[in-house]
Amino acid sequence: MTTSDLPEALAQIREDFLGLEQRDRLLLLLEFANELPELPAQYAEHPDLLERVEECQSPVFIFVEVDENRIVHLHATAPKEAPTTRGFASILVQGLAGLTVDDVLGVPDDYPNTIGLTEAVSPLRIRGMTALLGRTKRQIREKVAA
C-alpha cells in the first residue's frame, strides 16, 4: 500500500508514525488518546445506540453516522485508563472525519498494520484496531443499504 492509496488524513497519520523511532510512536499514540473527542450529547445520553467492539481488550464503543451528503461521522468512546485503545479509536475518528462513504469503504482493511505500531503493541491490540475499522465499515454499509 502506498500513501497515495489513502485519504489524506490517514496518510498523514501514517507518515507521522513512520517518521518516528519505535518508542516515540507510543508517545504519539498517547497524544491521539488524549485527543479523542467526547461523544455528542445524543450518544452520551443514549449509550444503547453504541456498538461495543468486542475484539478490543478494553471497552470501546462506536457509532457511525452517514449524513445526507454521504459524509461519514465516526463517534467512539473508550476509558481514559486504556490509552492504547483510546489512541486507536482517536486515529480512526480523526482520520475518517469528513470522508465520504466510498472513501471510508476504500480504506485498506490492513491500515492498522501499516502505521508502524506492530512492534510496539501486541498483535491483540492491532487486531482490536482492525476490528474498529471493520465495524465502522460494516455500520456504514448497513446505513447506506437502509
C-alpha positions as CSV (number, residue, x, y, z in Angstrom):
1,M,0.0,0.0,0.0
2,T,1.3,3.4,-0.9
3,T,0.5,6.6,0.9
4,S,-1.4,7.8,-2.2
5,D,-3.8,5.0,-1.7
6,L,-5.1,6.5,1.5
7,P,-7.3,9.5,2.2
8,E,-5.1,12.5,3.1
9,A,-5.6,12.5,6.9
10,L,-4.9,8.8,7.3
11,A,-1.9,9.1,5.0
12,Q,-0.6,11.9,7.2
13,I,-1.2,9.9,10.4
14,R,0.7,7.0,8.9
15,E,3.6,9.2,7.8
16,D,3.7,10.8,11.3
17,F,4.0,7.4,13.0
18,L,6.5,6.0,10.5
19,G,8.7,9.1,10.8
20,L,9.4,8.4,14.5
21,E,11.5,5.9,16.4
22,Q,9.6,3.0,17.8
23,R,9.5,4.4,21.4
24,D,8.3,7.7,20.2
25,R,5.4,6.1,18.3
26,L,3.9,5.1,21.6
27,L,4.1,8.8,22.7
28,L,2.3,9.8,19.6
29,L,-0.4,7.1,20.2
30,L,-0.8,8.6,23.7
31,E,-1.3,12.1,22.2
32,F,-4.0,10.6,20.0
33,A,-5.6,9.0,23.1
34,N,-5.7,12.4,24.7
35,E,-7.4,13.9,21.6
36,L,-10.3,11.5,21.4
37,P,-13.3,13.8,21.1
38,E,-16.1,13.5,23.7
39,L,-19.3,11.8,22.5
40,P,-22.0,14.2,21.2
41,A,-24.7,14.6,23.9
42,Q,-27.3,12.5,21.9
43,Y,-25.0,9.5,22.2
44,A,-23.6,10.1,25.6
45,E,-27.2,10.2,26.9
46,H,-28.1,7.0,25.0
47,P,-25.2,4.5,25.2
48,D,-27.6,1.8,23.9
49,L,-27.0,3.3,20.5
50,L,-23.3,2.5,20.6
51,E,-21.8,-0.8,19.5
52,R,-19.2,-2.5,21.6
53,V,-16.1,-3.6,19.7
54,E,-15.6,-7.0,21.4
55,E,-12.2,-7.6,19.9
56,C,-10.7,-4.7,21.8
57,Q,-9.2,-5.6,25.2
58,S,-10.7,-2.5,26.8
59,P,-14.3,-1.5,26.4
60,V,-14.6,0.6,23.3
61,F,-17.9,1.6,21.8
62,I,-18.6,3.2,18.4
63,F,-21.4,4.7,16.4
64,V,-21.3,5.8,12.8
65,E,-23.5,8.4,11.2
66,V,-23.9,8.9,7.5
67,D,-25.4,12.3,6.6
68,E,-27.5,13.2,3.6
69,N,-24.3,14.0,1.6
70,R,-22.9,10.6,2.3
71,I,-20.3,12.0,4.7
72,V,-19.2,9.7,7.5
73,H,-19.0,10.7,11.1
74,L,-17.5,8.2,13.5
75,H,-18.0,8.6,17.2
76,A,-16.1,6.5,19.7
77,T,-15.6,6.2,23.4
78,A,-13.0,4.3,25.5
79,P,-11.9,4.6,29.1
80,K,-9.0,7.1,29.9
81,E,-7.3,4.1,31.6
82,A,-7.0,2.4,28.2
83,P,-4.7,4.8,26.3
84,T,-3.8,2.3,23.5
85,T,-7.5,1.6,22.8
86,R,-8.3,5.3,23.0
87,G,-5.4,6.2,20.7
88,F,-6.6,3.7,18.1
89,A,-10.1,5.0,18.3
90,S,-8.9,8.6,18.0
91,I,-6.8,7.8,15.0
92,L,-9.8,6.5,13.2
93,V,-12.2,9.2,14.4
94,Q,-9.7,11.9,13.2
95,G,-8.5,10.1,10.1
96,L,-12.0,9.3,8.8
97,A,-13.6,12.7,9.7
98,G,-15.3,14.3,6.8
99,L,-14.7,11.4,4.3
100,T,-17.4,10.1,2.0
101,V,-18.8,6.6,2.3
102,D,-16.8,5.5,-0.7
103,D,-13.6,6.9,0.8
104,V,-14.0,5.1,4.1
105,L,-15.0,1.9,2.5
106,G,-11.9,2.2,0.3
107,V,-9.5,2.4,3.3
108,P,-7.4,-0.8,3.2
109,D,-8.5,-3.3,5.9
110,D,-4.9,-3.7,6.9
111,Y,-4.3,0.0,7.6
112,P,-3.7,-0.6,11.3
113,N,-0.8,-2.9,10.4
114,T,0.9,-0.2,8.3
115,I,1.3,2.6,10.8
116,G,4.4,1.2,12.5
117,L,2.9,0.0,15.7
118,T,3.1,-3.8,15.2
119,E,6.4,-4.0,17.1
120,A,5.3,-1.5,19.8
121,V,2.0,-3.1,20.8
122,S,0.7,-6.6,21.0
123,P,-0.9,-8.3,18.0
124,L,-4.1,-8.5,20.0
125,R,-4.2,-4.7,20.2
126,I,-3.6,-4.3,16.5
127,R,-6.4,-6.8,16.0
128,G,-8.6,-4.5,18.1
129,M,-7.9,-1.5,15.8
130,T,-8.5,-3.6,12.8
131,A,-11.9,-4.6,14.3
132,L,-12.7,-0.9,14.9
133,L,-12.2,-0.2,11.2
134,G,-14.1,-3.3,10.2
135,R,-17.1,-2.5,12.4
136,T,-17.1,1.1,11.2
137,K,-17.3,-0.1,7.6
138,R,-20.0,-2.6,8.4
139,Q,-22.1,0.1,10.1
140,I,-21.6,2.3,7.0
141,R,-22.8,-0.5,4.7
142,E,-25.8,-1.1,6.8
143,K,-26.8,2.6,7.0
144,V,-26.3,3.1,3.2
145,A,-28.4,0.0,2.5
146,A,-31.3,1.1,4.8
